[in-house]
Amino acid sequence: MSITVRLWSDEDLEKIKSGKDRKLATVFMNVSTFRAREIVAYPYHLRKEYGVILKGMGDDEQVIKVYATDANTAKWFISQEYNAPIEAMWEVITKIRTISPHKSSSRGRARTRKPSTGTSIRGLK
């Protein structure tokens, strides 16, 4: 990956936070460290997570996690950052559900359900 350390200007941070520049926001979301003034501009409301496997990785098919504003911008980002075509790509959708802290019971016994991972995967073409 070739994302370099970058100092973000106030103008760039405003474009990122508002979503006016989706490519800039996508690059920003994939940086691994932030300063305090940068983290406030993080566009969580625009962030989508994608899993990617690149062609030519051989037996070492490692899933790459990419954050982007949409699928097209994710594809653009991958083409800029990696020197390999996409073999497979999917959007990871996480579902959050509230769980009561109290035991629910039916006739004195707790009901049991099959556990859910809370994550679904939707393939993209």
Secondary structure, DSSP 4 states (H G I P E B T S, - for coil): --PPP-PPPHHHHHHHHHTS-HHHHHHHHT-S---HHHHTT--GGG-EEEEEEETT-TT--PPEEEEESSHHHHHHHHHHH-SS-EEEEEEEEE------SSPPEETTEE--------EEEEE--
